[in-house]
Amino acid sequence: MGRMSAKAAHPVAAVTPAAAGRVLIIDNDEPHALTIADGLERVGFQCETASSGNAGLKLLEKQDFDVIITDLVMNEVDGLEVLTRAKNDQPDAEVILVTGHGTVPSAVSAMQQGAFNYLLKPLDINQLRAVTEKAASSARLRRTNVELHRRLDEKFGFEGVVGTSVKMNDLINMLKRVAPTNAAVLIQGETGTGKELVAQAIHQNSPRKNKAFVALNCAALSDTILESELFGHIAGAFTDARNDRIGKFEYADHGTLFLDEVGDMPLPTQIKLLRVLESGEITRVGSNHPIKVDVRLISATNRNLEAAIAAGTFRSDLYHRLKVVTIVLPRIVERREDIPLLIEHFMKQFAKQHEKTIKSMSTAARRRLMTYDWPGNVRELRNVIERMVVVDGDGVLDVDDLPSELVEPGLVVDGVAGAVPLDAAQGDRLASLVGRPLEEIERLFITETLQAAAGNREEAARMLGIGERTLYRKIKEYQL
């Protein structure tokens, strides 16, 4: 650490807002911790130090940090325990391990458990600052995404964005870039993937959020009715038009208009919609007087519009007007690793809504929800869990609470909450293990549980009732 005291050899980096962040430094060697703090405070970080693992854990309980820098080898509570506690108590924070050459393998192992990086002693000030700034930026980005999740959830029950998969992170990042603009957005995705919720999220996070969000489903409406809904009409424009009526475009003036199932819009209405988008004016049905409107248009479809264009049922020029930005929502089976989070989200939501006490969900039920194909996507999962909450009578959601279409043919459940449903092949494998070493049985159960959790180790550990570190050791031990 001596290199850090040679201030003349390393010019102090300029303090920038991006470099700011709260850092906790944990080291048995208090002078060493203070020297690290001094080196980071010179570039804008706010630092707290702790001279033991226990003292560091107490600070973690009381304060929030962007980055935790901890020595790996310490008395009583070591760096691995700090890492585990930090991931549980402050999952948005990043952990950097400081280690000697002799403990590098342990540091590498710790990175596989979620550490951001590890640094070798003696520390280099420039490397320390660079790694800490990257870690702080990562923590800030994660918190920004979590805050957007929270805002969307609280405002709209935005279940389509709950998740930590790559696809969901990409979606959140796209929404953050698109929302502040006025660009037209086309949302594509299967039924039940949450297209309207995404549209609401874009509106809520845009400069138009204090104005109206107006939604209209274009499917199964005749030309006249759809045009009246969109543009309004004057009295006498058609049969039963007894009074003037304003349309969705006028309602959404200075706000956002969401057109769902836009691929089902009749061709004559498509022509009029294109004219509105080009001129910024609408004309009520039966009137000759144009009305200026300022509307951001978001549309959605589960149809292949390019195929519709080839078939002559959708206008190419309107398609290109609608798709300035295209957002494609993944099917739930394309992000199975998010299903455990969605399960927890809906369990809490519907337990509160229906005033039920739900303690947990059995492993058997979770496994079925993880392996089902979900043709109705997130909406279907949401409805299934609501149904389970409503019919449950013992506080534990189990296979007997599942709707009939989710009960697997030949499902064997022993009636004990948490039992794993077995197919014939699994049953044969387990039967073959009777009288075999316990390690073989444990290996099979861990393998099956990892498959049920779609490889999500955190969820698999929860299902098995063991810690993540224990599961990781078992995976390594059994070479899974």
Buried (B, 14 or more C-beta within 10 A) or exposed (E): BEBBEEEEEBEEBEEEEEBBBBBBBBBBEEEBBBBBBBBBEBBBBEBBBBBBBBBBBEBBEEEEBBBBBBBBBBEEBBBBBBBBBBBEEBEBBBBBBBBEEEBBEBBEBBBEBBBBBBBBEEBBBBEBBEBBBBBBBBBBBBBBBBEBBEBBBEBBBBBBBBBBBEBBBEBBBBBBEBBEBEBBBBBBBBEBBBBBBBBBBBBBBBEBBEBBBBBBBBEEBEEBEBBBBBBBBBEEBEEEBEEBBBBBBBBBBEBBBBBBBBBBBBEEBBEBBBEBBEEEEBBBBBBEEEBEBEBBBBBBBBBEBEEBBEEEBBBEEBBEBBBBBEBEBBBBEEBBBBBBBBBBBBBEBBBEEEEBEBEBBBBBBBBBBBBBEBEBBBBBBBBBBBBBBEEBEEEBBBBBBBEEEBBBEEBBBEEEBBBBBBBEEBEEBBEEBEEEEEEEEBBBBBBBBBEBBBEBBBBBBBBBEBEBBEBBEBBEEBEE
